[in-house]
Amino acid sequence: MRVFTSEIFVTEEEIREEEKKLYEKFGEPCVVLPPFLKPHAQNVAYECDRLACPHCHPETCSHTTDIMHAKNFVLVGDDRYMEEKK
């Protein structure tokens, strides 16, 4: 999976169209992240717990860059996260 960052604010529909174009170009799933995400967080995408967005779109989005909503990570201490073994 390849992860890209949108440089401009676009609608959900425009993001999905761009992801389709990128899929056709690279032959693998591609995710386009919105521009408002924190720059340091854009290098990692976690499987989402489906609680990060007010209107989750499970058929078009399954990842988040917000570790607080990472499905397999738990808060350890005040500011550290650890991946859970399932």
KOLMILUM-195484 format. One record per residue (C-alpha): residue number from 0; residue in three letters; x, y, z. Coordinates in nm, 2 decimals, always signed. Example, Ala and Ser with C-alpha at 12.3 -4.5 7.8 and 13.67 -1.06 7.14 Angstrom:
// residues 2
<node><pos>0</pos><code>ALA</code><c1>+1.23</c1><c2>-0.45</c2><c3>+0.78</c3></node>
<node><pos>1</pos><code>SER</code><c1>+1.37</c1><c2>-0.11</c2><c3>+0.71</c3></node>
END
This chain:
// residues 86
<node><pos>0</pos><code>MET</code><c1>+0.00</c1><c2>+0.00</c2><c3>+0.00</c3></node>
<node><pos>1</pos><code>ARG</code><c1>+0.13</c1><c2>+0.35</c2><c3>-0.09</c3></node>
<node><pos>2</pos><code>VAL</code><c1>+0.04</c1><c2>+0.66</c2><c3>+0.12</c3></node>
<node><pos>3</pos><code>PHE</code><c1>+0.02</c1><c2>+1.00</c2><c3>-0.04</c3></node>
<node><pos>4</pos><code>THR</code><c1>-0.06</c1><c2>+1.34</c2><c3>+0.11</c3></node>
<node><pos>5</pos><code>SER</code><c1>-0.30</c1><c2>+1.59</c2><c3>-0.05</c3></node>
<node><pos>6</pos><code>GLU</code><c1>-0.15</c1><c2>+1.93</c2><c3>-0.08</c3></node>
<node><pos>7</pos><code>ILE</code><c1>-0.48</c1><c2>+2.10</c2><c3>-0.11</c3></node>
<node><pos>8</pos><code>PHE</code><c1>-0.82</c1><c2>+2.06</c2><c3>+0.06</c3></node>
<node><pos>9</pos><code>VAL</code><c1>-1.03</c1><c2>+1.83</c2><c3>-0.14</c3></node>
<node><pos>10</pos><code>THR</code><c1>-1.37</c1><c2>+1.66</c2><c3>-0.09</c3></node>
<node><pos>11</pos><code>GLU</code><c1>-1.40</c1><c2>+1.29</c2><c3>+0.01</c3></node>
<node><pos>12</pos><code>GLU</code><c1>-1.52</c1><c2>+1.21</c2><c3>-0.35</c3></node>
<node><pos>13</pos><code>GLU</code><c1>-1.21</c1><c2>+1.38</c2><c3>-0.50</c3></node>
<node><pos>14</pos><code>ILE</code><c1>-0.98</c1><c2>+1.18</c2><c3>-0.27</c3></node>
<node><pos>15</pos><code>ARG</code><c1>-1.15</c1><c2>+0.85</c2><c3>-0.37</c3></node>
<node><pos>16</pos><code>GLU</code><c1>-1.11</c1><c2>+0.94</c2><c3>-0.74</c3></node>
<node><pos>17</pos><code>GLU</code><c1>-0.74</c1><c2>+1.02</c2><c3>-0.69</c3></node>
<node><pos>18</pos><code>GLU</code><c1>-0.69</c1><c2>+0.69</c2><c3>-0.50</c3></node>
<node><pos>19</pos><code>LYS</code><c1>-0.85</c1><c2>+0.50</c2><c3>-0.80</c3></node>
<node><pos>20</pos><code>LYS</code><c1>-0.61</c1><c2>+0.68</c2><c3>-1.04</c3></node>
<node><pos>21</pos><code>LEU</code><c1>-0.31</c1><c2>+0.60</c2><c3>-0.82</c3></node>
<node><pos>22</pos><code>TYR</code><c1>-0.42</c1><c2>+0.24</c2><c3>-0.80</c3></node>
<node><pos>23</pos><code>GLU</code><c1>-0.43</c1><c2>+0.22</c2><c3>-1.18</c3></node>
<node><pos>24</pos><code>LYS</code><c1>-0.09</c1><c2>+0.38</c2><c3>-1.20</c3></node>
<node><pos>25</pos><code>PHE</code><c1>+0.09</c1><c2>+0.18</c2><c3>-0.94</c3></node>
<node><pos>26</pos><code>GLY</code><c1>-0.12</c1><c2>-0.14</c2><c3>-0.94</c3></node>
<node><pos>27</pos><code>GLU</code><c1>-0.16</c1><c2>-0.15</c2><c3>-0.56</c3></node>
<node><pos>28</pos><code>PRO</code><c1>-0.39</c1><c2>+0.01</c2><c3>-0.31</c3></node>
<node><pos>29</pos><code>CYS</code><c1>-0.31</c1><c2>+0.38</c2><c3>-0.24</c3></node>
<node><pos>30</pos><code>VAL</code><c1>-0.43</c1><c2>+0.60</c2><c3>+0.04</c3></node>
<node><pos>31</pos><code>VAL</code><c1>-0.45</c1><c2>+0.98</c2><c3>+0.01</c3></node>
<node><pos>32</pos><code>LEU</code><c1>-0.43</c1><c2>+1.16</c2><c3>+0.34</c3></node>
<node><pos>33</pos><code>PRO</code><c1>-0.59</c1><c2>+1.50</c2><c3>+0.39</c3></node>
<node><pos>34</pos><code>PRO</code><c1>-0.37</c1><c2>+1.80</c2><c3>+0.43</c3></node>
<node><pos>35</pos><code>PHE</code><c1>-0.47</c1><c2>+1.88</c2><c3>+0.79</c3></node>
<node><pos>36</pos><code>LEU</code><c1>-0.29</c1><c2>+1.58</c2><c3>+0.94</c3></node>
<node><pos>37</pos><code>LYS</code><c1>+0.02</c1><c2>+1.64</c2><c3>+1.14</c3></node>
<node><pos>38</pos><code>PRO</code><c1>+0.33</c1><c2>+1.62</c2><c3>+0.92</c3></node>
<node><pos>39</pos><code>HIS</code><c1>+0.52</c1><c2>+1.38</c2><c3>+1.15</c3></node>
<node><pos>40</pos><code>ALA</code><c1>+0.22</c1><c2>+1.15</c2><c3>+1.16</c3></node>
<node><pos>41</pos><code>GLN</code><c1>+0.19</c1><c2>+1.12</c2><c3>+0.78</c3></node>
<node><pos>42</pos><code>ASN</code><c1>+0.47</c1><c2>+0.86</c2><c3>+0.76</c3></node>
<node><pos>43</pos><code>VAL</code><c1>+0.27</c1><c2>+0.59</c2><c3>+0.95</c3></node>
<node><pos>44</pos><code>ALA</code><c1>-0.09</c1><c2>+0.48</c2><c3>+0.89</c3></node>
<node><pos>45</pos><code>TYR</code><c1>-0.25</c1><c2>+0.25</c2><c3>+1.15</c3></node>
<node><pos>46</pos><code>GLU</code><c1>-0.55</c1><c2>+0.02</c2><c3>+1.11</c3></node>
<node><pos>47</pos><code>CYS</code><c1>-0.84</c1><c2>+0.24</c2><c3>+1.24</c3></node>
<node><pos>48</pos><code>ASP</code><c1>-1.07</c1><c2>+0.16</c2><c3>+1.53</c3></node>
<node><pos>49</pos><code>ARG</code><c1>-1.35</c1><c2>+0.33</c2><c3>+1.33</c3></node>
<node><pos>50</pos><code>LEU</code><c1>-1.39</c1><c2>+0.60</c2><c3>+1.59</c3></node>
<node><pos>51</pos><code>ALA</code><c1>-1.16</c1><c2>+0.87</c2><c3>+1.45</c3></node>
<node><pos>52</pos><code>CYS</code><c1>-1.41</c1><c2>+1.03</c2><c3>+1.22</c3></node>
<node><pos>53</pos><code>PRO</code><c1>-1.76</c1><c2>+1.15</c2><c3>+1.30</c3></node>
<node><pos>54</pos><code>HIS</code><c1>-1.88</c1><c2>+0.98</c2><c3>+0.98</c3></node>
<node><pos>55</pos><code>CYS</code><c1>-1.67</c1><c2>+0.68</c2><c3>+0.92</c3></node>
<node><pos>56</pos><code>HIS</code><c1>-1.67</c1><c2>+0.53</c2><c3>+0.57</c3></node>
<node><pos>57</pos><code>PRO</code><c1>-1.57</c1><c2>+0.17</c2><c3>+0.62</c3></node>
<node><pos>58</pos><code>GLU</code><c1>-1.58</c1><c2>+0.08</c2><c3>+0.25</c3></node>
<node><pos>59</pos><code>THR</code><c1>-1.34</c1><c2>+0.37</c2><c3>+0.15</c3></node>
<node><pos>60</pos><code>CYS</code><c1>-1.13</c1><c2>+0.42</c2><c3>+0.46</c3></node>
<node><pos>61</pos><code>SER</code><c1>-0.97</c1><c2>+0.17</c2><c3>+0.70</c3></node>
<node><pos>62</pos><code>HIS</code><c1>-0.66</c1><c2>+0.35</c2><c3>+0.83</c3></node>
<node><pos>63</pos><code>THR</code><c1>-0.57</c1><c2>+0.66</c2><c3>+1.04</c3></node>
<node><pos>64</pos><code>THR</code><c1>-0.25</c1><c2>+0.84</c2><c3>+1.12</c3></node>
<node><pos>65</pos><code>ASP</code><c1>-0.38</c1><c2>+0.92</c2><c3>+1.47</c3></node>
<node><pos>66</pos><code>ILE</code><c1>-0.23</c1><c2>+0.65</c2><c3>+1.69</c3></node>
<node><pos>67</pos><code>MET</code><c1>-0.50</c1><c2>+0.73</c2><c3>+1.95</c3></node>
<node><pos>68</pos><code>HIS</code><c1>-0.74</c1><c2>+0.56</c2><c3>+1.71</c3></node>
<node><pos>69</pos><code>ALA</code><c1>-0.51</c1><c2>+0.28</c2><c3>+1.61</c3></node>
<node><pos>70</pos><code>LYS</code><c1>-0.70</c1><c2>-0.05</c2><c3>+1.64</c3></node>
<node><pos>71</pos><code>ASN</code><c1>-0.41</c1><c2>-0.26</c2><c3>+1.77</c3></node>
<node><pos>72</pos><code>PHE</code><c1>-0.24</c1><c2>+0.00</c2><c3>+2.00</c3></node>
<node><pos>73</pos><code>VAL</code><c1>-0.30</c1><c2>+0.08</c2><c3>+2.37</c3></node>
<node><pos>74</pos><code>LEU</code><c1>-0.19</c1><c2>+0.37</c2><c3>+2.58</c3></node>
<node><pos>75</pos><code>VAL</code><c1>+0.10</c1><c2>+0.28</c2><c3>+2.81</c3></node>
<node><pos>76</pos><code>GLY</code><c1>+0.17</c1><c2>+0.54</c2><c3>+3.07</c3></node>
<node><pos>77</pos><code>ASP</code><c1>+0.08</c1><c2>+0.90</c2><c3>+2.99</c3></node>
<node><pos>78</pos><code>ASP</code><c1>+0.22</c1><c2>+0.94</c2><c3>+2.64</c3></node>
<node><pos>79</pos><code>ARG</code><c1>+0.34</c1><c2>+0.61</c2><c3>+2.49</c3></node>
<node><pos>80</pos><code>TYR</code><c1>+0.15</c1><c2>+0.35</c2><c3>+2.29</c3></node>
<node><pos>81</pos><code>MET</code><c1>+0.23</c1><c2>-0.02</c2><c3>+2.25</c3></node>
<node><pos>82</pos><code>GLU</code><c1>+0.10</c1><c2>-0.26</c2><c3>+2.00</c3></node>
<node><pos>83</pos><code>GLU</code><c1>-0.13</c1><c2>-0.53</c2><c3>+2.15</c3></node>
<node><pos>84</pos><code>LYS</code><c1>-0.08</c1><c2>-0.89</c2><c3>+2.07</c3></node>
<node><pos>85</pos><code>LYS</code><c1>-0.40</c1><c2>-1.06</c2><c3>+1.97</c3></node>
END
